[in-house]
Structure formats: structure tokens, C-alpha cells
Amino acid sequence: MFNALKQGLQAHPKTIVFTEGTDRRILEAADRLSNSRTLHVILLSPPEEVHAAAKKYGFEINRCEIINPADYEDIDAMVDLMVELRKGKMSQEQVRAALRQANYFGTMLV
């Protein structure tokens, strides 16, 4: 059963977003998942910090996508969408502040 699941994921990989891109446990999971080609892995953190942590802990993350929320190029579209989804409960400024937090950014990225 597990092999069938793994084969299905390898044929049609899904994406997983990890908000703690420099955490040792996250990097270990990212290494395993990306190198088994079962999931497309996105790590959130500044790329230089992710690469430094991966090197420090000895993990291979070359197949992972790394996104720095601080300089995400589509942030304006993400802000507009979140304002719309929140139906007036948050202003654009409040949404921008919330999206500086990895958990909010990761949720909206998905």
C-alpha cells in the first residue's frame, strides 16, 4: 500500500510548504522528500540562511524551492487576495503585516 502511494506521488508530485526553512528537522524532511521525488518541497526563509543551515547539518536540498517571504515578487496579488478572503476584516496594511509571519505567508502561498 505504501509503495502504491509513493508511486502515485512520484507520478504526480504534490507540493508541501515548510514555514521553518532553517530548522534541522524540517531540513531533514525536505532532504528525504525532495530526493525521493514524492513531493515538491518549498522552504520559507532567506535562501542564504537555508543553504547555510543545510550545509551545517549535512542535508541535500538542491531539489527544494526556497522562497524568501520578505522579497516575494507576487506579494501585492497575495495581499489583494487575502483582503478579499477576509471580507473587510483586515486592511491592506494589516494583511501585509500578517504576511510577514511565515505561517500566514505559507498558508496564502498554498
PyRosetta script that sets phi, psi and omega in degrees:
from pyrosetta import init, pose_from_sequence

init()
pose = pose_from_sequence("MFNALKQGLQAHPKTIVFTEGTDRRILEAADRLSNSRTLHVILLSPPEEVHAAAKKYGFEINRCEIINPADYEDIDAMVDLMVELRKGKMSQEQVRAALRQANYFGTMLV")
pose.set_psi(1, -44.1)
pose.set_omega(1, 179.4)
pose.set_phi(2, -63.9)
pose.set_psi(2, -39.2)
pose.set_omega(2, 179.1)
pose.set_phi(3, -63.6)
pose.set_psi(3, -38.5)
pose.set_omega(3, 178.0)
pose.set_phi(4, -64.8)
pose.set_psi(4, -40.6)
pose.set_omega(4, 177.4)
pose.set_phi(5, -63.3)
pose.set_psi(5, -45.7)
pose.set_omega(5, -179.9)
pose.set_phi(6, -61.9)
pose.set_psi(6, -43.6)
pose.set_omega(6, 179.4)
pose.set_phi(7, -64.3)
pose.set_psi(7, -39.8)
pose.set_omega(7, 177.7)
pose.set_phi(8, -63.2)
pose.set_psi(8, -42.5)
pose.set_omega(8, 178.4)
pose.set_phi(9, -68.0)
pose.set_psi(9, -36.7)
pose.set_omega(9, 178.2)
pose.set_phi(10, -66.9)
pose.set_psi(10, -34.8)
pose.set_omega(10, 179.3)
pose.set_phi(11, -72.9)
pose.set_psi(11, -35.0)
pose.set_omega(11, -178.4)
pose.set_phi(12, -138.8)
pose.set_psi(12, 75.3)
pose.set_omega(12, -175.5)
pose.set_phi(13, -59.9)
pose.set_psi(13, 138.4)
pose.set_omega(13, 173.7)
pose.set_phi(14, -96.5)
pose.set_psi(14, 169.0)
pose.set_omega(14, -179.2)
pose.set_phi(15, -109.7)
pose.set_psi(15, 139.8)
pose.set_omega(15, 174.6)
pose.set_phi(16, -125.9)
pose.set_psi(16, 138.0)
pose.set_omega(16, 179.6)
pose.set_phi(17, -113.2)
pose.set_psi(17, 125.5)
pose.set_omega(17, 175.4)
pose.set_phi(18, -107.0)
pose.set_psi(18, 122.8)
pose.set_omega(18, -176.0)
pose.set_phi(19, -81.7)
pose.set_psi(19, -17.2)
pose.set_omega(19, 179.6)
pose.set_phi(20, -106.6)
pose.set_psi(20, 72.3)
pose.set_omega(20, -171.3)
pose.set_phi(21, -64.4)
pose.set_psi(21, -12.7)
pose.set_omega(21, -179.5)
pose.set_phi(22, -109.7)
pose.set_psi(22, -0.2)
pose.set_omega(22, -179.3)
pose.set_phi(23, -70.8)
pose.set_psi(23, 135.6)
pose.set_omega(23, -177.5)
pose.set_phi(24, -56.1)
pose.set_psi(24, -44.9)
pose.set_omega(24, -178.4)
pose.set_phi(25, -66.0)
pose.set_psi(25, -37.2)
pose.set_omega(25, 178.2)
pose.set_phi(26, -66.7)
pose.set_psi(26, -43.7)
pose.set_omega(26, 179.3)
pose.set_phi(27, -63.9)
pose.set_psi(27, -36.3)
pose.set_omega(27, 176.7)
pose.set_phi(28, -63.8)
pose.set_psi(28, -45.8)
pose.set_omega(28, 178.3)
pose.set_phi(29, -63.6)
pose.set_psi(29, -42.5)
pose.set_omega(29, 179.5)
pose.set_phi(30, -61.4)
pose.set_psi(30, -42.5)
pose.set_omega(30, 177.5)
pose.set_phi(31, -57.8)
pose.set_psi(31, -53.0)
pose.set_omega(31, -176.9)
pose.set_phi(32, -63.8)
pose.set_psi(32, -47.4)
pose.set_omega(32, -175.6)
pose.set_phi(33, -68.2)
pose.set_psi(33, -44.2)
pose.set_omega(33, -178.2)
pose.set_phi(34, -70.3)
pose.set_psi(34, -37.8)
pose.set_omega(34, -179.2)
pose.set_phi(35, -77.6)
pose.set_psi(35, -19.6)
pose.set_omega(35, 173.0)
pose.set_phi(36, -85.2)
pose.set_psi(36, -8.6)
pose.set_omega(36, 178.6)
pose.set_phi(37, 59.6)
pose.set_psi(37, 32.8)
pose.set_omega(37, 177.2)
pose.set_phi(38, -93.9)
pose.set_psi(38, -24.5)
pose.set_omega(38, 179.5)
pose.set_phi(39, -141.6)
pose.set_psi(39, 148.3)
pose.set_omega(39, 169.5)
pose.set_phi(40, -85.2)
pose.set_psi(40, 121.3)
pose.set_omega(40, -174.1)
pose.set_phi(41, -104.3)
pose.set_psi(41, 129.1)
pose.set_omega(41, 173.2)
pose.set_phi(42, -115.0)
pose.set_psi(42, 127.5)
pose.set_omega(42, 177.3)
pose.set_phi(43, -109.6)
pose.set_psi(43, 131.8)
pose.set_omega(43, 179.2)
pose.set_phi(44, -102.7)
pose.set_psi(44, 118.5)
pose.set_omega(44, 176.7)
pose.set_phi(45, 166.8)
pose.set_psi(45, 164.7)
pose.set_omega(45, 174.2)
pose.set_phi(46, -59.7)
pose.set_psi(46, 131.5)
pose.set_omega(46, -175.8)
pose.set_phi(47, -53.3)
pose.set_psi(47, -40.8)
pose.set_omega(47, -178.1)
pose.set_phi(48, -64.1)
pose.set_psi(48, -34.3)
pose.set_omega(48, 177.6)
pose.set_phi(49, -70.6)
pose.set_psi(49, -39.6)
pose.set_omega(49, 178.7)
pose.set_phi(50, -64.0)
pose.set_psi(50, -47.8)
pose.set_omega(50, -179.1)
pose.set_phi(51, -63.7)
pose.set_psi(51, -39.2)
pose.set_omega(51, 178.8)
pose.set_phi(52, -64.6)
pose.set_psi(52, -42.8)
pose.set_omega(52, 179.8)
pose.set_phi(53, -67.3)
pose.set_psi(53, -41.6)
pose.set_omega(53, 178.9)
pose.set_phi(54, -62.1)
pose.set_psi(54, -41.6)
pose.set_omega(54, 178.4)
pose.set_phi(55, -64.7)
pose.set_psi(55, -44.8)
pose.set_omega(55, -179.7)
pose.set_phi(56, -57.8)
pose.set_psi(56, -42.6)
pose.set_omega(56, -176.6)
pose.set_phi(57, -92.0)
pose.set_psi(57, -6.7)
pose.set_omega(57, 176.8)
pose.set_phi(58, 80.0)
pose.set_psi(58, 33.7)
pose.set_omega(58, 179.9)
pose.set_phi(59, -106.7)
pose.set_psi(59, 146.6)
pose.set_omega(59, -179.9)
pose.set_phi(60, -98.9)
pose.set_psi(60, 114.2)
pose.set_omega(60, -177.0)
pose.set_phi(61, -125.4)
pose.set_psi(61, 22.6)
pose.set_omega(61, -176.7)
pose.set_phi(62, -61.7)
pose.set_psi(62, -24.8)
pose.set_omega(62, 179.6)
pose.set_phi(63, -87.1)
pose.set_psi(63, -4.7)
pose.set_omega(63, -178.9)
pose.set_phi(64, -84.8)
pose.set_psi(64, 148.1)
pose.set_omega(64, 171.6)
pose.set_phi(65, -92.8)
pose.set_psi(65, 135.8)
pose.set_omega(65, -180.0)
pose.set_phi(66, -118.1)
pose.set_psi(66, 126.1)
pose.set_omega(66, 179.8)
pose.set_phi(67, -122.7)
pose.set_psi(67, 130.5)
pose.set_omega(67, 174.8)
pose.set_phi(68, -96.9)
pose.set_psi(68, 109.7)
pose.set_omega(68, -179.0)
pose.set_phi(69, -56.6)
pose.set_psi(69, -27.5)
pose.set_omega(69, -176.7)
pose.set_phi(70, -67.6)
pose.set_psi(70, -24.7)
pose.set_omega(70, 179.4)
pose.set_phi(71, -129.9)
pose.set_psi(71, 34.3)
pose.set_omega(71, 179.2)
pose.set_phi(72, -68.1)
pose.set_psi(72, 124.6)
pose.set_omega(72, -172.6)
pose.set_phi(73, -70.5)
pose.set_psi(73, -24.0)
pose.set_omega(73, -179.2)
pose.set_phi(74, -101.1)
pose.set_psi(74, 26.4)
pose.set_omega(74, -176.2)
pose.set_phi(75, -62.1)
pose.set_psi(75, -36.7)
pose.set_omega(75, -178.4)
pose.set_phi(76, -62.5)
pose.set_psi(76, -42.8)
pose.set_omega(76, 178.0)
pose.set_phi(77, -65.6)
pose.set_psi(77, -37.7)
pose.set_omega(77, 178.8)
pose.set_phi(78, -65.4)
pose.set_psi(78, -41.4)
pose.set_omega(78, 178.1)
pose.set_phi(79, -61.5)
pose.set_psi(79, -48.7)
pose.set_omega(79, -179.6)
pose.set_phi(80, -58.4)
pose.set_psi(80, -43.6)
pose.set_omega(80, 179.9)
pose.set_phi(81, -64.5)
pose.set_psi(81, -43.4)
pose.set_omega(81, -178.7)
pose.set_phi(82, -67.1)
pose.set_psi(82, -37.4)
pose.set_omega(82, 175.6)
pose.set_phi(83, -60.6)
pose.set_psi(83, -44.0)
pose.set_omega(83, 179.0)
pose.set_phi(84, -63.7)
pose.set_psi(84, -44.8)
pose.set_omega(84, -179.7)
pose.set_phi(85, -65.1)
pose.set_psi(85, -33.9)
pose.set_omega(85, -179.3)
pose.set_phi(86, -80.2)
pose.set_psi(86, -5.2)
pose.set_omega(86, 174.1)
pose.set_phi(87, 49.6)
pose.set_psi(87, 51.6)
pose.set_omega(87, 175.1)
pose.set_phi(88, 81.7)
pose.set_psi(88, 2.7)
pose.set_omega(88, -179.4)
pose.set_phi(89, -80.9)
pose.set_psi(89, -15.1)
pose.set_omega(89, 178.5)
pose.set_phi(90, -137.3)
pose.set_psi(90, 138.2)
pose.set_omega(90, 175.3)
pose.set_phi(91, -79.1)
pose.set_psi(91, 170.2)
pose.set_omega(91, 177.2)
pose.set_phi(92, -60.7)
pose.set_psi(92, -38.6)
pose.set_omega(92, 179.7)
pose.set_phi(93, -64.8)
pose.set_psi(93, -42.0)
pose.set_omega(93, 178.5)
pose.set_phi(94, -64.5)
pose.set_psi(94, -40.4)
pose.set_omega(94, 178.9)
pose.set_phi(95, -64.9)
pose.set_psi(95, -45.2)
pose.set_omega(95, 178.3)
pose.set_phi(96, -58.6)
pose.set_psi(96, -41.1)
pose.set_omega(96, 178.4)
pose.set_phi(97, -64.8)
pose.set_psi(97, -42.8)
pose.set_omega(97, 179.9)
pose.set_phi(98, -63.4)
pose.set_psi(98, -39.4)
pose.set_omega(98, -177.4)
pose.set_phi(99, -71.6)
pose.set_psi(99, -8.9)
pose.set_omega(99, 172.7)
pose.set_phi(100, -74.8)
pose.set_psi(100, -15.4)
pose.set_omega(100, 176.5)
pose.set_phi(101, -89.8)
pose.set_psi(101, 131.6)
pose.set_omega(101, -173.6)
pose.set_phi(102, -58.1)
pose.set_psi(102, -36.7)
pose.set_omega(102, -177.0)
pose.set_phi(103, -67.4)
pose.set_psi(103, -39.6)
pose.set_omega(103, 176.8)
pose.set_phi(104, -68.2)
pose.set_psi(104, -44.4)
pose.set_omega(104, -179.8)
pose.set_phi(105, -61.0)
pose.set_psi(105, -46.1)
pose.set_omega(105, 180.0)
pose.set_phi(106, -60.6)
pose.set_psi(106, -41.8)
pose.set_omega(106, 178.1)
pose.set_phi(107, -61.5)
pose.set_psi(107, -45.2)
pose.set_omega(107, -179.7)
pose.set_phi(108, -70.6)
pose.set_psi(108, -29.8)
pose.set_omega(108, 177.9)
pose.set_phi(109, -64.7)
pose.set_psi(109, -39.3)
pose.set_omega(109, 179.7)
pose.set_phi(110, -68.0)
pose.dump_pdb("model.pdb")
